[in-house]
Amino acid sequence: MNQSIQQEIQRIFKIQQSGSSKINHTNEEERIELLMRIDKYLNNSHNRQNLYGALYRDLHKPEVEAIATEIGIVQSHISYVCRQLKNWMKPKYVPSPLPLVGTKSSIHYESRGVVLIISPWNYPFNLSIVPLIYAIAAGNSVIIKPSEISINTSSYIKHMISNIFDESEVAVFEGDSKVAQELLDKPFNHIFFTGSPEVGKIVMSKAAQHLTSVTLELGGKSPAIVDETADVKKIARKAAWAKSINNGQTCISPDYLILQESIFDEFIDEYRKAIKEFYDTDGSGIAKSPDYCRIINKQHFQRLNNLFDDALDKGALVLLGGEFDENDRYVSPTLLYNMSEEMNIMNEEVFGPLLPVLAYRDKSQAVEIIRKRPKPLTLYIASNSSLSIDYFIKETSAGGTVINDYMLGYSNPNLPFGGVNNSGIGKSFGFRGFREFSNERSVIHRRWGSLSLLYPPYSKKTLWVIQKMYRFF
């Protein structure tokens, strides 16, 4: 990294540091005005078409998916935040216990200051701008480091931000890991990172040097259980869509299936039918479908090819797909069976359209499979038995759980989104997203009375009061 970029990072960081108190004191209307700049920019048809083009060049993403998984999500969060922000910014009054009679207790939400957002390449616009929405809502200035892998969308983000924000409000730095390292050396007030657990550990380690708080939206192996009471045809179609959208490059995509033995064959058959219906209706092949995305680059293509080859070398069987075209970065929807624990694909997040399939007889077997791995970002349960659903929820741990569908955990801003341990730290979306970018400041206001009974010199009466007082908390 050349010295000029280092100097530019230092310059903008200092500008944002010195101006953070001004942004911190913005009111609801001023913050909404900042957010609406993004919305207005995206409503311009020329700007929108440019974004479609960038997403297509990076991921072969069709326009429908660009709207459904990128632009539409961003605009829906802007709309939601603008409606809720006035209420979020108000102090929240909480009860004071009896020994503190005469006091008024409240929680005030103040901005953290200067925030760093490091975003990934798989949903490059969505996962850069949605965190930005909540950071702005909480009154922070922001520096965004988008992924260098999704180069076209990252360039679009930089152009958009530079056109609608002053650099003291929001700035973007493109570049590779060296740029990220330079940014991580700065004493940010909060870091919001989306990516792999491996890089998340690096981010957290760097943040610890400045005691900077972090939100880590990571990933992991999200299991999908299907039991014999499920509507097999419907859930197979849903799974086929969830694993194929964005070519499986989604942190909440089902990473491996756990099917009850009695419905195994039926599920596989319905999954195959769904894939053909979605992407090969005319029989010309999935690769010809305009609706099927591509792997982001040749490095990640090769990673998936290596996972596939390793699985086959160790005894896996192909139930569907298994087609690779490096020049086109094409990997077909693929089902793998006869899996074993020593296979690499069973020990790392797939992040592609390869889907290992395991079978189980009773519920405890399925739970045992899940417990062997770190806690996932999402657990999927397909069942029409409330007893089974309750059992799987109680016997496992995950950042979130979706029942009888897939991918919905990212869809409701009223629910906290995030992982647990290896799959993430902290929650985002809705009020929790606002809170994640805020400092919750406790305020106790003494209106009358005092704790004078506790002043020295102490007496037997003091001891009696102390012994009684804490029973009333």
Secondary structure, 3 states (H helix, E strand, C coil): CCHHHHHHHHHHHHHHHHHHHHHHCCCHHHHHHHHHHHHHHHHCHHHHHHHHHHHHHHHCCCHHHHHHHHHHHHHHHHHHHHHHHHHHHCCEEECCCHHHCCEEEEEEEEECCEEEEECCCCCCCHHHHHHHHHHHHCCCEEEEECCCCCHHHHHHHHHHHHHHCCCCCEEECCCCHHHHHHHHCCCCCEEEEECCHHHHHHHHHHHHCCCCEEEEECCCCCEEEECCCCCHHHHHHHHHHHHHHHHHCCCCCCCEEEEEHHHHHHHHHHHHHHHHHHHCCCCCCHHHCCCCCCCCCHHHHHHHHHHHHHHHHCCCEEEECCCEECCCCEECCEEEECCCCCCHHHCCCCCCCEEEEEEECCHHHHHHHHHCCCCCCEEEEECCCHHHHHHHHHHCCCCEEEECCCCHHHCCCCCCECCCECCEECCECHHHHHHHCEEEEEEEEECCCCCHHHCCCCCHHHHHHHHHHHHHC
